[in-house]
Structure formats: structure tokens, C-alpha cells
Amino acid sequence: MIVKITREPLNVIIPEKSANAQLPPLRMSLVTVPQLFEALRLASQGTETQVTGTFTDPSGKVRSQWQQAQVECGFKLAEPARAGDAPIYYFYEKRPMTIPDQLSKPSCRFYQLAPHLERGYSVEDITTAIQTAWDLLGGGEKPQLKFHQDTALLIAVGPEDKLNLIDLALRELQGAQKKGATSAPAAGQPKPPKP
């Protein structure tokens, strides 16, 4: 299309990794190739949010670290053309290196439930509370939970941000036990009926 409008030969090299790059719709009139390519470069400029790593905050939650990065793409002249030679352009993309978001990658954690079970809670009580929190947050796939009866371990596999809620729930149960603020009966005693 550009050659048809400019009526000049045009040589462009596009690397295979950029074969699917999207360019904005073009509508041109009375422009030269260098003007067009400079306008495309300017139109592509912007910023993207990039994950640069993860860290653990003071409460023990694993969080993503982010930064803004400049992006652009376009065509550059490979070298000045000699008289009579057609210029050669190459396509480039300036994008930040992508680092996987560790919070969205599946992780595996183990939680010892024996102290909570001895206080009279059931595995279902604990897992239902955790799943209720996930439901309230909405969105995304829920982690998988399995209880290993021989060791009293709750095994959870899922994204770090969702697993952090299990830590918070068990910490609250632990805190309630320490303060004596829980209404859970001692081991061996029947639970009060639910309303």
C-alpha cells in the first residue's frame, strides 16, 4: 500500500518475533516514507506496567513489585542509501523484558491443622471459611485444597495471593486461641448448635 501511494521502491525487514505486531490503521496523503515512519513511531509511544519481582511485606504477604516502562515501535533506516539505491528499513520494538508475575503462578503450601482440630474445629469449618473469603473476592480460579488425615496437613495449591488468605485465616484462629476469644469448644466436647 505504501509503495502504491508513494510510487517509490520500499525495502522493509520485519523480524520473525515481531511478525504479529499490531500497527494502527493508516490513512495517508502527500507524505514521504520517512514522515510516515516517524509518525508511526510517535503514535506507538506509551508506558506499560511491568512486574519486576516480588517481595514479602511486614505482615507476611507476598506482593508483586511493579514499575512503569516506556514502549515504542516503528521502522528505522538501516543505513543511508546511496544515490540510486532504494532505502532499507527494519522494524523494531522497544518493550520491557517480561518477568512472570509470581503471584499468579501456582504455589504449594502446607498448613498444620492439628492445633485447630484439637480446639474443636473441623476441617470443613476451616476450609469453608477460607473458601468464603475467596468467593467474596470473586474472579480467578480458586486454589485446590486437600486434607491429609495421617499428618493433619492441609495442602493448598494455587496463586500466592489466594494462598495468603489461608495464612490470614489460620493466624486469626491462632490469635483467637491465644486471647481466649474463640467460642470453639475444647476437644471432645460437643459444639453448640448452629443458629
Secondary structure, DSSP 8 states (H G I E B T S, - for coil): -HHHHH-S--EEE--GGGTT--------SS--HHHHHHHHHHHH-EEEEEEEEEEE-TTS-EEEEEEEEEEEEEEEESS---TT---EEEEEEE-------TTTSEEEEEEE-HHHHHTT--HHHHHHHHHHHHHHH-SS---EEEEETTTTEEEEEEEHHHHHHHHHHHHHHHHHHHHT------TTS------
